[in-house]
Amino acid sequence: MEAILDTTQTLTSPVALTDSAIDQLNQIRQEEGIPSDYCLRVGVKGGGCSGFSYVLGFDLPQEGDDRYEIKGITIVMNKAHAIYLLGMQIDFVTGLDNRGFTFDNPNATSTCGCGTSFSA
């Protein structure tokens, strides 16, 4: 009998989402009409003033992704990105001087002033 790979397996997430981030993501999904088969993609890409930039947006799962579930939000992440993001917390802030998603990444050795790029 041939083994079947379960591509929908959900693992323990290397990142955390605050309740504020979850609320905002659910609001974005609803307002933008994002289809239910799209997941939240969390990752990194080369670039930005410090070397890496964060990736955060809704996307279809791709080959090589791991899947995670946090309070009803399915997260997909390229397996290779986890080493840069392990332990990171994503929040959504609505202060007077800052509004948007923030990334608290314990792996970042330095970050830029905008908070969306880092070096590791």
Secondary structure, DSSP 8 states (H G I E B T S, - for coil): ------TT-EE--SEEE-HHHHHHHHHHHHHHT--TT-EEEEEEEE-STTSEEEEEEEE---TTEEEEEETTEEEEEEGGGHHHHTTEEEEEEE-SS-EEEEEE-TT-SEE-TTSSEEE-
